[in-house]
């Protein structure tokens, strides 16, 4: 049985000079996965998915910004209930090559190969 959706924030979309009503964002927990999405068409196709509510919020935020709305056409998302988008960690930088140690000078026994 899946849990009931929990209200976690809003997105406010502006239609030209008019302000529409805020659109609610809801969190649904199913097993080890969380998903966040609005409930109003056509914006309900943006769904953030993650292992925790904060990771799902960061995924939703990234997908929302990739959508067709310009940044000046909406306000938010505004998170409530302690939700703080948790950005994924950047990939680790490759290790820089260590400088090679200076080669030690050859000993006289190694250089004298012509001994009888």
VEXMARMI-626677 format. One record per residue: residue in one letter; chain; z, y, x of N, C-alpha, C in turn. Coordinates in pm, whole numbers. Layout:
! residues N
 residu chaine     nw     nv     nu    caw    cav    cau     cw     cv     cu
      a      A      Z      Y      X      Z      Y      X      Z      Y      X
...
***
This chain:
! residues 116
 residu chaine     nw     nv     nu    caw    cav    cau     cw     cv     cu
      x      A      0   -118     85      0      0      0      0    124     90
      x      A    -91    214     66    -98    335    147      1    438     95
      x      A     46    523    185    143    626    149     74    740     76
      x      A    150    815      0     95    932    -69     62   1040     32
      x      A    -41   1119      5    -73   1228     98     39   1331    101
      x      A     58   1388    221    163   1488    242     97   1621    278
      x      A    136   1730    210     82   1863    238    127   1907    377
      x      A     29   1948    463     64   1988    599      9   2124    639
      x      A    -72   2189    554   -123   2320    591   -237   2366    501
      x      A   -298   2477    540   -408   2535    461   -518   2588    552
      x      A   -636   2602    492   -749   2674    550   -793   2772    444
      x      A   -814   2897    483   -854   2999    388   -997   3041    420
      x      A  -1089   3020    325  -1230   3051    346  -1265   3179    272
      x      A  -1339   3268    340  -1382   3396    283  -1528   3385    241
      x      A  -1559   3427    120  -1696   3430     71  -1740   3576     67
      x      A  -1797   3623    178  -1838   3763    184  -1716   3853    170
      x      A  -1722   3951     80  -1608   4041     64  -1496   3979    -21
      x      A  -1521   3861    -77  -1422   3798   -165  -1340   3696    -89
      x      A  -1216   3687   -127  -1129   3587    -69  -1109   3476   -170
      x      A  -1138   3355   -130  -1114   3242   -217   -970   3196   -205
      x      A   -934   3099   -282   -799   3042   -274   -789   2956   -147
      x      A   -671   2945    -91   -655   2857     25   -682   2712    -14
      x      A   -735   2638     80   -762   2496     59   -651   2418    129
      x      A   -588   2329     57   -477   2250    112   -526   2142    207
      x      A   -450   2120    313   -476   2012    407   -368   1906    387
      x      A   -410   1781    378   -316   1673    349   -323   1565    455
      x      A   -205   1514    488   -190   1407    586   -170   1276    513
      x      A   -243   1174    556   -226   1040    501   -199    945    617
      x      A    -88    872    608    -51    775    711    -84    636    660
      x      A   -162    564    739   -198    426    704   -179    339    826
      x      A    -72    265    830    -44    180    945    -12    265   1067
      x      A    -86    241   1175    -65    316   1299   -157    436   1311
      x      A   -226    472   1205   -323    581   1209   -286    690   1110
      x      A   -313    814   1149   -292    929   1061   -425    999   1043
      x      A   -447   1053    924   -569   1131    900   -532   1257    823
      x      A   -601   1367    858   -580   1495    791   -714   1544    740
      x      A   -716   1586    614   -840   1640    558   -807   1731    439
      x      A   -900   1825    408   -886   1903    285   -928   1817    167
      x      A   -894   1861     47   -926   1782    -72  -1038   1843   -154
      x      A  -1100   1951   -107  -1200   2022   -185  -1340   1998   -127
      x      A  -1433   1961   -213  -1572   1944   -173  -1631   2080   -144
      x      A  -1710   2103    -49  -1776   2015     48  -1700   2002    179
      x      A  -1581   2059    190  -1511   2058    317  -1428   1933    340
      x      A  -1424   1846    241  -1344   1725    257  -1408   1623    350
      x      A  -1525   1652    404  -1588   1560    498  -1532   1576    640
      x      A  -1458   1684    664  -1395   1704    794  -1261   1632    794
      x      A  -1254   1523    866  -1132   1442    868  -1087   1427   1012
      x      A   -964   1468   1038   -906   1450   1171   -829   1320   1174
      x      A   -853   1238   1275   -789   1107   1286   -718   1098   1419
      x      A   -598   1044   1420   -522   1027   1544   -406    931   1524
      x      A   -341    898   1635   -228    806   1630   -104    872   1571
      x      A    -94   1006   1590     19   1081   1535    -37   1197   1452
      x      A     50   1261   1377      7   1375   1295    -43   1489   1384
      x      A     20   1511   1498    -23   1618   1587   -160   1591   1649
      x      A   -189   1466   1684   -320   1431   1739   -427   1440   1630
      x      A   -392   1403   1508   -487   1416   1397   -516   1562   1368
      x      A   -415   1649   1382   -434   1793   1360   -528   1850   1465
      x      A   -512   1809   1591   -601   1858   1697   -744   1809   1674
      x      A   -760   1684   1629   -894   1631   1601   -957   1704   1483
      x      A   -878   1733   1379   -930   1808   1264   -973   1948   1307
      x      A   -890   2013   1388   -920   2148   1435  -1052   2150   1512
      x      A  -1074   2052   1599  -1198   2046   1678  -1319   2022   1587
      x      A  -1307   1931   1492  -1419   1902   1402  -1447   2021   1310
      x      A  -1343   2091   1267  -1360   2206   1178  -1438   2316   1249
      x      A  -1406   2341   1376  -1473   2446   1451  -1619   2412   1480
      x      A  -1655   2284   1478  -1794   2242   1498  -1876   2254   1369
      x      A  -1812   2282   1257  -1880   2289   1128  -1973   2408   1117
      x      A  -2028   2428    997  -2129   2532    976  -2072   2670    947
      x      A  -1941   2684    933  -1881   2814    905  -1859   2891   1034
      x      A  -1896   3018   1033  -1868   3105   1148  -1718   3133   1153
      x      A  -1671   3168   1271  -1526   3190   1289  -1472   3302   1202
      x      A  -1556   3402   1165  -1507   3512   1081  -1511   3479    932
      x      A  -1556   3359    896  -1564   3319    755  -1441   3241    708
      x      A  -1348   3213    798  -1228   3140    756  -1110   3183    840
      x      A   -994   3151    791   -870   3178    860   -793   3047    866
      x      A   -753   3008    981   -675   2886    989   -741   2784   1077
      x      A   -702   2664   1073   -600   2609    985   -459   2658   1021
      x      A   -379   2672    919   -240   2712    933   -155   2589    904
      x      A    -78   2547   1004     -2   2423    991    141   2449    948
      x      A    194   2359    868    332   2366    820    401   2234    853
      x      A    529   2232    835    604   2107    849    616   2059    993
      x      A    612   2150   1089    630   2109   1228    506   2052   1294
      x      A    391   2063   1230    267   2012   1289    221   2109   1397
      x      A    201   2057   1517    147   2135   1628     33   2054   1688
      x      A    -90   2103   1677   -202   2026   1731   -181   1989   1877
      x      A   -195   1863   1905   -175   1811   2040   -312   1781   2100
      x      A   -354   1868   2189   -484   1853   2251   -483   1729   2340
      x      A   -595   1657   2346   -599   1541   2436   -589   1586   2581
      x      A   -530   1502   2662   -515   1535   2803   -653   1534   2870
      x      A   -677   1631   2958   -806   1630   3027   -813   1511   3121
      x      A   -934   1463   3147   -944   1348   3237   -893   1385   3377
      x      A   -833   1292   3446   -780   1324   3578   -892   1359   3675
      x      A   -861   1451   3764   -960   1490   3864   -975   1378   3965
      x      A  -1096   1355   4014  -1112   1250   4115  -1037   1288   4242
      x      A   -982   1189   4306   -905   1214   4427   -997   1269   4536
      x      A   -950   1371   4603  -1031   1427   4710  -1027   1333   4830
      x      A  -1138   1321   4900  -1138   1229   5014  -1043   1279   5122
      x      A   -967   1187   5178   -872   1222   5281   -948   1243   5413
      x      A   -907   1341   5491   -974   1359   5620   -946   1238   5708
      x      A  -1050   1192   5776  -1033   1074   5860   -955   1113   5985
      x      A   -871   1022   6029   -789   1046   6148   -880   1056   6269
      x      A   -843   1140   6361   -922   1154   6484   -921   1021   6558
      x      A  -1037    982   6605  -1045    854   6676   -974    866   6810
      x      A   -895    767   6843   -823    769   6970   -919    737   7083
      x      A   -900    798   7197   -990    768   7309   -978    622   7350
      x      A  -1087    564   7393  -1088    423   7432  -1005    402   7557
      x      A   -937    291   7564   -856    258   7682   -948    208   7793
      x      A   -906    216   7917   -993    172   8027  -1030     25   8016
      x      A   -947    -60   7960   -980   -202   7949  -1096   -223   7853
      x      A  -1105   -138   7747  -1213   -152   7649  -1345   -102   7704
      x      A  -1342     -2   7790  -1466     56   7841  -1524    -21   7957
      x      A  -1442    -97   8027  -1492   -170   8143  -1541   -307   8097
      x      A  -1665   -317   8059  -1724   -441   8011  -1798   -516   8121
      x      A  -1820   -452   8237  -1898   -515   8343  -1814   -592   8445
      x      A  -1690   -620   8415  -1606   -693   8509  -1656   -836   8525
      x      A  -1650   -893   8654  -1703  -1028   8675  -1618  -1138   8620
***
